[in-house]
């Protein structure tokens, strides 16, 4: 019975994160990108998100994740400790630019 309550609590936390991500998505979409929820670790309080589209190549994508997404999630959900983000890798510059204000900038390796 206790294990079921723990699972229900985890599902409740995940749903709370999903709802907040859905509230934030229109702002990201207005710049030609998108914000996807990749993982929620309810035990550690670590949330993983991905920026897509024009936002994946934006120079301030890290700031969007840390100063935007993380700040909002931490202020609304006291159990959230950190938000980690990744960006979608888009190889086609024309496609990336067509998504909005940003464009893919190849990284030299």
N, CA, C and O atoms as CSV, one atom per row, in Angstrom:
chain,resi,resn,atom,element,x,y,z
A,1,UNK,N,N,0.827,-1.198,0.000
A,1,UNK,CA,C,0.000,0.000,0.000
A,1,UNK,C,C,0.867,1.256,0.000
A,1,UNK,O,O,0.588,2.204,-0.734
A,2,UNK,N,N,1.909,1.265,0.816
A,2,UNK,CA,C,2.798,2.425,0.897
A,2,UNK,C,C,3.492,2.668,-0.434
A,2,UNK,O,O,3.662,3.812,-0.855
A,3,UNK,N,N,3.895,1.573,-1.101
A,3,UNK,CA,C,4.559,1.699,-2.393
A,3,UNK,C,C,3.633,2.340,-3.418
A,3,UNK,O,O,4.080,3.147,-4.233
A,4,UNK,N,N,2.339,1.988,-3.388
A,4,UNK,CA,C,1.362,2.578,-4.285
A,4,UNK,C,C,1.237,4.068,-4.024
A,4,UNK,O,O,1.134,4.860,-4.961
A,5,UNK,N,N,1.246,4.450,-2.760
A,5,UNK,CA,C,1.166,5.868,-2.435
A,5,UNK,C,C,2.408,6.599,-2.931
A,5,UNK,O,O,2.313,7.729,-3.410
A,6,UNK,N,N,3.574,5.959,-2.819
A,6,UNK,CA,C,4.795,6.571,-3.326
A,6,UNK,C,C,4.713,6.771,-4.834
A,6,UNK,O,O,5.099,7.823,-5.345
A,7,UNK,N,N,4.211,5.764,-5.549
A,7,UNK,CA,C,4.064,5.862,-7.006
A,7,UNK,C,C,3.063,6.958,-7.354
A,7,UNK,O,O,3.282,7.723,-8.293
A,8,UNK,N,N,1.986,7.035,-6.616
A,8,UNK,CA,C,0.990,8.083,-6.856
A,8,UNK,C,C,1.600,9.463,-6.613
A,8,UNK,O,O,1.313,10.408,-7.348
A,9,UNK,N,N,2.430,9.576,-5.596
A,9,UNK,CA,C,3.099,10.847,-5.321
A,9,UNK,C,C,4.052,11.239,-6.435
A,9,UNK,O,O,4.131,12.408,-6.813
A,10,UNK,N,N,4.779,10.254,-6.963
A,10,UNK,CA,C,5.693,10.523,-8.087
A,10,UNK,C,C,4.906,10.981,-9.312
A,10,UNK,O,O,5.284,11.944,-9.980
A,11,UNK,N,N,3.820,10.288,-9.596
A,11,UNK,CA,C,3.003,10.646,-10.761
A,11,UNK,C,C,2.408,12.041,-10.613
A,11,UNK,O,O,2.289,12.780,-11.590
A,12,UNK,N,N,2.039,12.394,-9.397
A,12,UNK,CA,C,1.508,13.729,-9.133
A,12,UNK,C,C,2.577,14.802,-9.387
A,12,UNK,O,O,2.284,15.849,-9.965
A,13,UNK,N,N,3.804,14.538,-8.957
A,13,UNK,CA,C,4.904,15.481,-9.189
A,13,UNK,C,C,5.203,15.619,-10.684
A,13,UNK,O,O,5.405,16.729,-11.176
A,14,UNK,N,N,5.232,14.508,-11.398
A,14,UNK,CA,C,5.503,14.540,-12.835
A,14,UNK,C,C,4.412,15.324,-13.557
A,14,UNK,O,O,4.706,16.117,-14.451
A,15,UNK,N,N,3.180,15.111,-13.181
A,15,UNK,CA,C,2.072,15.839,-13.815
A,15,UNK,C,C,2.164,17.334,-13.533
A,15,UNK,O,O,1.844,18.144,-14.403
A,16,UNK,N,N,2.594,17.710,-12.338
A,16,UNK,CA,C,2.765,19.127,-12.010
A,16,UNK,C,C,3.828,19.761,-12.901
A,16,UNK,O,O,3.665,20.895,-13.350
A,17,UNK,N,N,4.923,19.030,-13.160
A,17,UNK,CA,C,5.974,19.537,-14.052
A,17,UNK,C,C,5.419,19.659,-15.469
A,17,UNK,O,O,5.649,20.667,-16.137
A,18,UNK,N,N,4.701,18.658,-15.929
A,18,UNK,CA,C,4.112,18.703,-17.289
A,18,UNK,C,C,3.209,19.918,-17.468
A,18,UNK,O,O,3.266,20.598,-18.492
A,19,UNK,N,N,2.376,20.186,-16.463
A,19,UNK,CA,C,1.467,21.342,-16.556
A,19,UNK,C,C,2.249,22.646,-16.669
A,19,UNK,O,O,1.897,23.513,-17.469
A,20,UNK,N,N,3.306,22.789,-15.875
A,20,UNK,CA,C,4.096,24.023,-15.937
A,20,UNK,C,C,4.841,24.153,-17.260
A,20,UNK,O,O,4.947,25.254,-17.802
A,21,UNK,N,N,5.355,23.052,-17.784
A,21,UNK,CA,C,6.026,23.086,-19.089
A,21,UNK,C,C,5.038,23.545,-20.153
A,21,UNK,O,O,5.391,24.343,-21.022
A,22,UNK,N,N,3.806,23.052,-20.095
A,22,UNK,CA,C,2.779,23.449,-21.072
A,22,UNK,C,C,2.464,24.941,-20.977
A,22,UNK,O,O,2.143,25.571,-21.985
A,23,UNK,N,N,2.552,25.504,-19.789
A,23,UNK,CA,C,2.336,26.947,-19.615
A,23,UNK,C,C,3.480,27.735,-20.253
A,23,UNK,O,O,3.258,28.810,-20.810
A,24,UNK,N,N,4.711,27.201,-20.172
A,24,UNK,CA,C,5.892,27.900,-20.704
A,24,UNK,C,C,6.054,27.753,-22.219
A,24,UNK,O,O,6.625,28.633,-22.861
A,25,UNK,N,N,5.568,26.671,-22.788
A,25,UNK,CA,C,5.801,26.367,-24.202
A,25,UNK,C,C,5.382,27.488,-25.160
A,25,UNK,O,O,6.130,27.767,-26.097
A,26,UNK,N,N,4.237,28.143,-24.981
A,26,UNK,CA,C,3.860,29.189,-25.943
A,26,UNK,C,C,4.891,30.315,-26.070
A,26,UNK,O,O,5.083,30.855,-27.159
A,27,UNK,N,N,5.549,30.670,-24.974
A,27,UNK,CA,C,6.574,31.717,-25.037
A,27,UNK,C,C,7.752,31.262,-25.892
A,27,UNK,O,O,8.285,32.046,-26.677
A,28,UNK,N,N,8.157,30.019,-25.750
A,28,UNK,CA,C,9.265,29.472,-26.535
A,28,UNK,C,C,8.829,29.302,-27.991
A,28,UNK,O,O,9.596,29.591,-28.910
A,29,UNK,N,N,7.614,28.841,-28.195
A,29,UNK,CA,C,7.094,28.648,-29.548
A,29,UNK,C,C,6.964,29.964,-30.300
A,29,UNK,O,O,7.092,29.987,-31.524
A,30,UNK,N,N,6.714,31.050,-29.596
A,30,UNK,CA,C,6.583,32.351,-30.259
A,30,UNK,C,C,7.900,32.808,-30.872
A,30,UNK,O,O,7.911,33.684,-31.737
A,31,UNK,N,N,9.004,32.223,-30.432
A,31,UNK,CA,C,10.315,32.534,-31.007
A,31,UNK,C,C,10.755,31.472,-32.013
A,31,UNK,O,O,11.913,31.455,-32.429
A,32,UNK,N,N,9.842,30.592,-32.402
A,32,UNK,CA,C,10.164,29.593,-33.417
A,32,UNK,C,C,10.751,28.312,-32.874
A,32,UNK,O,O,11.322,27.522,-33.626
A,33,UNK,N,N,10.622,28.097,-31.595
A,33,UNK,CA,C,11.183,26.887,-31.002
A,33,UNK,C,C,10.137,26.087,-30.270
A,33,UNK,O,O,8.935,26.272,-30.461
A,34,UNK,N,N,10.609,25.207,-29.441
A,34,UNK,CA,C,9.709,24.419,-28.605
A,34,UNK,C,C,10.477,23.941,-27.381
A,34,UNK,O,O,11.706,23.878,-27.389
A,35,UNK,N,N,9.749,23.610,-26.345
A,35,UNK,CA,C,10.295,23.140,-25.090
A,35,UNK,C,C,9.662,21.792,-24.784
A,35,UNK,O,O,8.445,21.687,-24.631
A,36,UNK,N,N,10.493,20.765,-24.695
A,36,UNK,CA,C,9.993,19.423,-24.413
A,36,UNK,C,C,10.525,18.919,-23.086
A,36,UNK,O,O,11.679,19.156,-22.728
A,37,UNK,N,N,9.678,18.233,-22.375
A,37,UNK,CA,C,10.069,17.593,-21.130
A,37,UNK,C,C,10.661,16.237,-21.468
A,37,UNK,O,O,9.995,15.413,-22.093
A,38,UNK,N,N,11.905,15.991,-21.065
A,38,UNK,CA,C,12.583,14.732,-21.376
A,38,UNK,C,C,12.563,13.756,-20.206
A,38,UNK,O,O,12.371,12.558,-20.415
A,39,UNK,N,N,12.757,14.241,-18.976
A,39,UNK,CA,C,12.817,13.332,-17.842
A,39,UNK,C,C,12.538,14.090,-16.548
A,39,UNK,O,O,12.870,15.268,-16.414
A,40,UNK,N,N,11.926,13.396,-15.609
A,40,UNK,CA,C,11.681,13.938,-14.271
A,40,UNK,C,C,12.154,12.897,-13.270
A,40,UNK,O,O,11.627,11.786,-13.220
A,41,UNK,N,N,13.149,13.263,-12.475
A,41,UNK,CA,C,13.616,12.392,-11.401
A,41,UNK,C,C,13.062,12.972,-10.105
A,41,UNK,O,O,13.622,13.912,-9.540
A,42,UNK,N,N,11.970,12.405,-9.650
A,42,UNK,CA,C,11.307,12.945,-8.463
A,42,UNK,C,C,12.106,12.731,-7.189
A,42,UNK,O,O,11.910,13.450,-6.209
A,43,UNK,N,N,13.002,11.754,-7.188
A,43,UNK,CA,C,13.822,11.500,-5.992
A,43,UNK,C,C,14.926,12.540,-5.834
A,43,UNK,O,O,15.155,13.042,-4.733
A,44,UNK,N,N,15.613,12.866,-6.933
A,44,UNK,CA,C,16.719,13.829,-6.863
A,44,UNK,C,C,16.263,15.268,-7.092
A,44,UNK,O,O,16.979,16.206,-6.743
A,45,UNK,N,N,15.083,15.448,-7.674
A,45,UNK,CA,C,14.603,16.800,-7.986
A,45,UNK,C,C,15.209,17.362,-9.248
A,45,UNK,O,O,15.209,18.578,-9.440
A,46,UNK,N,N,15.727,16.510,-10.116
A,46,UNK,CA,C,16.356,16.962,-11.362
A,46,UNK,C,C,15.389,16.749,-12.526
A,46,UNK,O,O,14.861,15.656,-12.732
A,47,UNK,N,N,15.177,17.824,-13.273
A,47,UNK,CA,C,14.301,17.816,-14.445
A,47,UNK,C,C,15.173,17.998,-15.678
A,47,UNK,O,O,16.089,18.820,-15.676
A,48,UNK,N,N,14.897,17.243,-16.723
A,48,UNK,CA,C,15.619,17.396,-17.984
A,48,UNK,C,C,14.650,17.843,-19.059
A,48,UNK,O,O,13.574,17.270,-19.228
A,49,UNK,N,N,15.058,18.896,-19.796
A,49,UNK,CA,C,14.248,19.441,-20.880
A,49,UNK,C,C,15.095,19.540,-22.142
A,49,UNK,O,O,16.320,19.427,-22.095
A,50,UNK,N,N,14.426,19.752,-23.264
A,50,UNK,CA,C,15.125,19.950,-24.530
A,50,UNK,C,C,14.514,21.143,-25.246
A,50,UNK,O,O,13.294,21.259,-25.359
A,51,UNK,N,N,15.377,22.027,-25.727
A,51,UNK,CA,C,14.945,23.126,-26.583
A,51,UNK,C,C,15.064,22.670,-28.023
A,51,UNK,O,O,16.068,22.072,-28.409
A,52,UNK,N,N,14.041,22.948,-28.820
A,52,UNK,CA,C,14.045,22.540,-30.222
A,52,UNK,C,C,13.822,23.740,-31.125
A,52,UNK,O,O,13.511,24.841,-30.672
A,53,UNK,N,N,13.991,23.491,-32.420
A,53,UNK,CA,C,13.743,24.530,-33.411
A,53,UNK,C,C,14.740,25.661,-33.299
A,53,UNK,O,O,15.917,25.446,-33.011
A,54,UNK,N,N,14.257,26.865,-33.528
A,54,UNK,CA,C,15.128,28.038,-33.502
A,54,UNK,C,C,15.790,28.219,-32.139
A,54,UNK,O,O,16.891,28.762,-32.052
A,55,UNK,N,N,15.138,27.775,-31.094
A,55,UNK,CA,C,15.695,27.924,-29.745
A,55,UNK,C,C,16.896,27.022,-29.510
A,55,UNK,O,O,17.697,27.278,-28.611
A,56,UNK,N,N,17.029,25.972,-30.309
A,56,UNK,CA,C,18.151,25.059,-30.097
A,56,UNK,C,C,19.477,25.686,-30.509
A,56,UNK,O,O,20.536,25.256,-30.053
A,57,UNK,N,N,19.424,26.689,-31.361
A,57,UNK,CA,C,20.668,27.321,-31.805
A,57,UNK,C,C,20.802,28.754,-31.306
A,57,UNK,O,O,21.730,29.467,-31.685
A,58,UNK,N,N,19.887,29.161,-30.471
A,58,UNK,CA,C,19.914,30.520,-29.947
A,58,UNK,C,C,21.096,30.692,-28.998
A,58,UNK,O,O,21.429,29.787,-28.232
A,59,UNK,N,N,21.715,31.849,-29.058
A,59,UNK,CA,C,22.878,32.128,-28.214
A,59,UNK,C,C,22.535,32.150,-26.727
A,59,UNK,O,O,23.416,31.969,-25.887
A,60,UNK,N,N,21.270,32.367,-26.397
A,60,UNK,CA,C,20.903,32.431,-24.984
A,60,UNK,C,C,20.077,31.210,-24.546
A,60,UNK,O,O,19.302,31.293,-23.593
A,61,UNK,N,N,20.245,30.096,-25.233
A,61,UNK,CA,C,19.473,28.903,-24.871
A,61,UNK,C,C,19.777,28.444,-23.445
A,61,UNK,O,O,18.871,27.997,-22.741
A,62,UNK,N,N,21.017,28.543,-23.011
A,62,UNK,CA,C,21.366,28.164,-21.641
A,62,UNK,C,C,20.663,29.081,-20.645
A,62,UNK,O,O,20.186,28.626,-19.605
A,63,UNK,N,N,20.602,30.358,-20.962
A,63,UNK,CA,C,19.896,31.301,-20.090
A,63,UNK,C,C,18.411,31.002,-20.054
A,63,UNK,O,O,17.781,31.111,-19.002
A,64,UNK,N,N,17.846,30.627,-21.186
A,64,UNK,CA,C,16.424,30.270,-21.229
A,64,UNK,C,C,16.151,29.115,-20.277
A,64,UNK,O,O,15.159,29.121,-19.548
A,65,UNK,N,N,17.028,28.134,-20.288
A,65,UNK,CA,C,16.840,26.972,-19.417
A,65,UNK,C,C,17.052,27.340,-17.951
A,65,UNK,O,O,16.215,27.024,-17.105
A,66,UNK,N,N,18.161,28.003,-17.647
A,66,UNK,CA,C,18.495,28.280,-16.247
A,66,UNK,C,C,17.682,29.440,-15.665
A,66,UNK,O,O,17.122,29.317,-14.575
A,67,UNK,N,N,17.615,30.552,-16.378
A,67,UNK,CA,C,16.956,31.738,-15.827
A,67,UNK,C,C,15.459,31.763,-16.097
A,67,UNK,O,O,14.727,32.535,-15.477
A,68,UNK,N,N,15.005,30.929,-17.010
A,68,UNK,CA,C,13.581,30.860,-17.312
A,68,UNK,C,C,12.958,29.614,-16.746
A,68,UNK,O,O,12.260,29.659,-15.733
A,69,UNK,N,N,13.211,28.497,-17.401
A,69,UNK,CA,C,12.568,27.234,-17.045
A,69,UNK,C,C,12.899,26.831,-15.604
A,69,UNK,O,O,11.995,26.540,-14.821
A,70,UNK,N,N,14.172,26.814,-15.256
A,70,UNK,CA,C,14.563,26.394,-13.904
A,70,UNK,C,C,13.989,27.330,-12.842
A,70,UNK,O,O,13.478,26.871,-11.821
A,71,UNK,N,N,14.072,28.619,-13.075
A,71,UNK,CA,C,13.567,29.590,-12.100
A,71,UNK,C,C,12.074,29.381,-11.852
A,71,UNK,O,O,11.625,29.400,-10.706
A,72,UNK,N,N,11.316,29.185,-12.914
A,72,UNK,CA,C,9.866,29.002,-12.764
A,72,UNK,C,C,9.551,27.688,-12.053
A,72,UNK,O,O,8.744,27.658,-11.123
A,73,UNK,N,N,10.190,26.602,-12.492
A,73,UNK,CA,C,9.902,25.309,-11.868
A,73,UNK,C,C,10.283,25.304,-10.390
A,73,UNK,O,O,9.532,24.790,-9.560
A,74,UNK,N,N,11.434,25.867,-10.056
A,74,UNK,CA,C,11.875,25.882,-8.661
A,74,UNK,C,C,10.976,26.769,-7.799
A,74,UNK,O,O,10.752,26.475,-6.625
A,75,UNK,N,N,10.466,27.844,-8.376
A,75,UNK,CA,C,9.603,28.738,-7.592
A,75,UNK,C,C,8.217,28.141,-7.354
A,75,UNK,O,O,7.563,28.465,-6.363
A,76,UNK,N,N,7.772,27.277,-8.251
A,76,UNK,CA,C,6.435,26.683,-8.131
A,76,UNK,C,C,6.439,25.309,-7.458
A,76,UNK,O,O,5.451,24.912,-6.839
A,77,UNK,N,N,7.547,24.591,-7.581
A,77,UNK,CA,C,7.635,23.230,-7.047
A,77,UNK,C,C,8.858,23.143,-6.139
A,77,UNK,O,O,9.986,23.055,-6.625
A,78,UNK,N,N,8.645,23.168,-4.842
A,78,UNK,CA,C,9.763,23.259,-3.899
A,78,UNK,C,C,10.682,22.046,-3.912
A,78,UNK,O,O,11.783,22.124,-3.368
A,79,UNK,N,N,10.288,20.947,-4.499
A,79,UNK,CA,C,11.124,19.740,-4.554
A,79,UNK,C,C,12.095,19.745,-5.731
A,79,UNK,O,O,13.002,18.916,-5.784
A,80,UNK,N,N,11.914,20.680,-6.687
A,80,UNK,CA,C,12.812,20.757,-7.845
A,80,UNK,C,C,14.122,21.400,-7.417
A,80,UNK,O,O,14.133,22.496,-6.857
A,81,UNK,N,N,15.238,20.704,-7.687
A,81,UNK,CA,C,16.564,21.186,-7.296
A,81,UNK,C,C,17.345,21.757,-8.475
A,81,UNK,O,O,18.128,22.692,-8.309
A,82,UNK,N,N,17.131,21.193,-9.672
A,82,UNK,CA,C,17.917,21.616,-10.833
A,82,UNK,C,C,17.175,21.260,-12.116
A,82,UNK,O,O,16.464,20.257,-12.185
A,83,UNK,N,N,17.357,22.103,-13.132
A,83,UNK,CA,C,16.854,21.800,-14.468
A,83,UNK,C,C,18.056,21.717,-15.384
A,83,UNK,O,O,18.856,22.648,-15.474
A,84,UNK,N,N,18.169,20.589,-16.061
A,84,UNK,CA,C,19.245,20.379,-17.022
A,84,UNK,C,C,18.638,20.413,-18.408
A,84,UNK,O,O,17.537,19.910,-18.634
A,85,UNK,N,N,19.366,21.008,-19.325
A,85,UNK,CA,C,18.811,21.130,-20.666
A,85,UNK,C,C,19.758,20.687,-21.739
A,85,UNK,O,O,20.979,20.703,-21.585
A,86,UNK,N,N,19.165,20.300,-22.808
A,86,UNK,CA,C,19.915,19.971,-24.008
A,86,UNK,C,C,19.218,20.664,-25.164
A,86,UNK,O,O,18.083,21.122,-25.039
A,87,UNK,N,N,19.903,20.734,-26.277
A,87,UNK,CA,C,19.308,21.333,-27.459
A,87,UNK,C,C,19.269,20.301,-28.573
A,87,UNK,O,O,20.139,19.438,-28.690
A,88,UNK,N,N,18.253,20.420,-29.367
A,88,UNK,CA,C,18.114,19.551,-30.522
A,88,UNK,C,C,19.205,19.912,-31.517
A,88,UNK,O,O,19.410,21.092,-31.801
A,89,UNK,N,N,19.896,18.937,-32.043
A,89,UNK,CA,C,20.932,19.209,-33.031
A,89,UNK,C,C,20.335,19.149,-34.421
A,89,UNK,O,O,19.833,18.115,-34.860
A,90,UNK,N,N,20.400,20.280,-35.103
A,90,UNK,CA,C,19.851,20.400,-36.449
A,90,UNK,C,C,21.008,20.667,-37.395
A,90,UNK,O,O,21.754,21.630,-37.216
A,91,UNK,N,N,21.155,19.833,-38.382
A,91,UNK,CA,C,22.259,19.977,-39.334
A,91,UNK,C,C,21.934,20.922,-40.485
A,91,UNK,O,O,22.838,21.511,-41.077
A,92,UNK,N,N,20.658,21.070,-40.806
A,92,UNK,CA,C,20.250,21.849,-41.968
A,92,UNK,C,C,20.036,23.312,-41.573
A,92,UNK,O,O,19.056,23.635,-40.902
A,93,UNK,N,N,20.946,24.194,-41.983
A,93,UNK,CA,C,20.896,25.611,-41.625
A,93,UNK,C,C,19.615,26.259,-42.127
A,93,UNK,O,O,18.997,27.037,-41.400
A,94,UNK,N,N,19.203,25.956,-43.354
A,94,UNK,CA,C,17.999,26.543,-43.938
A,94,UNK,C,C,16.768,26.139,-43.140
A,94,UNK,O,O,15.916,26.973,-42.835
A,95,UNK,N,N,16.679,24.865,-42.808
A,95,UNK,CA,C,15.539,24.389,-42.023
A,95,UNK,C,C,15.504,25.068,-40.663
A,95,UNK,O,O,14.451,25.540,-40.234
A,96,UNK,N,N,16.628,25.122,-39.990
A,96,UNK,CA,C,16.689,25.734,-38.671
A,96,UNK,C,C,16.296,27.206,-38.730
A,96,UNK,O,O,15.535,27.682,-37.887
A,97,UNK,N,N,16.808,27.923,-39.717
A,97,UNK,CA,C,16.496,29.346,-39.852
A,97,UNK,C,C,15.020,29.562,-40.146
A,97,UNK,O,O,14.441,30.566,-39.731
A,98,UNK,N,N,14.410,28.623,-40.861
A,98,UNK,CA,C,12.999,28.770,-41.212
A,98,UNK,C,C,12.079,28.620,-40.004
A,98,UNK,O,O,10.912,29.006,-40.068
A,99,UNK,N,N,12.577,28.075,-38.923
A,99,UNK,CA,C,11.759,27.842,-37.743
A,99,UNK,C,C,11.510,29.109,-36.934
A,99,UNK,O,O,10.578,29.156,-36.131
A,100,UNK,N,N,12.320,30.119,-37.134
A,100,UNK,CA,C,12.130,31.337,-36.352
A,100,UNK,C,C,13.316,32.254,-36.466
A,100,UNK,O,O,13.994,32.286,-37.492
A,101,UNK,N,N,13.567,33.001,-35.411
A,101,UNK,CA,C,14.611,34.029,-35.431
A,101,UNK,C,C,16.018,33.471,-35.378
A,101,UNK,O,O,16.952,34.121,-35.848
A,102,UNK,N,N,16.195,32.288,-34.822
A,102,UNK,CA,C,17.540,31.704,-34.691
A,102,UNK,C,C,17.904,30.882,-35.901
A,102,UNK,O,O,17.096,30.698,-36.812
A,103,UNK,N,N,19.104,30.400,-35.904
A,103,UNK,CA,C,19.528,29.470,-36.945
A,103,UNK,C,C,20.645,28.614,-36.387
A,103,UNK,O,O,21.328,29.005,-35.441
A,104,UNK,N,N,20.824,27.458,-36.969
A,104,UNK,CA,C,21.849,26.526,-36.523
A,104,UNK,C,C,23.230,27.085,-36.824
A,104,UNK,O,O,23.485,27.557,-37.932
A,105,UNK,N,N,24.096,27.035,-35.866
A,105,UNK,CA,C,25.474,27.459,-36.063
A,105,UNK,C,C,26.341,26.250,-35.832
A,105,UNK,O,O,26.423,25.759,-34.706
A,106,UNK,N,N,26.992,25.752,-36.869
A,106,UNK,CA,C,27.794,24.528,-36.711
A,106,UNK,C,C,28.906,24.724,-35.684
A,106,UNK,O,O,29.511,25.793,-35.594
A,107,UNK,N,N,29.155,23.692,-34.930
A,107,UNK,CA,C,30.207,23.713,-33.927
A,107,UNK,C,C,31.407,22.984,-34.510
A,107,UNK,O,O,31.272,21.863,-35.000
A,108,UNK,N,N,32.562,23.597,-34.463
A,108,UNK,CA,C,33.791,22.958,-34.958
A,108,UNK,C,C,34.283,21.980,-33.913
A,108,UNK,O,O,34.428,22.338,-32.744
A,109,UNK,N,N,34.541,20.747,-34.322
A,109,UNK,CA,C,35.023,19.745,-33.360
A,109,UNK,C,C,36.380,19.273,-33.743
A,109,UNK,O,O,36.956,18.428,-33.058
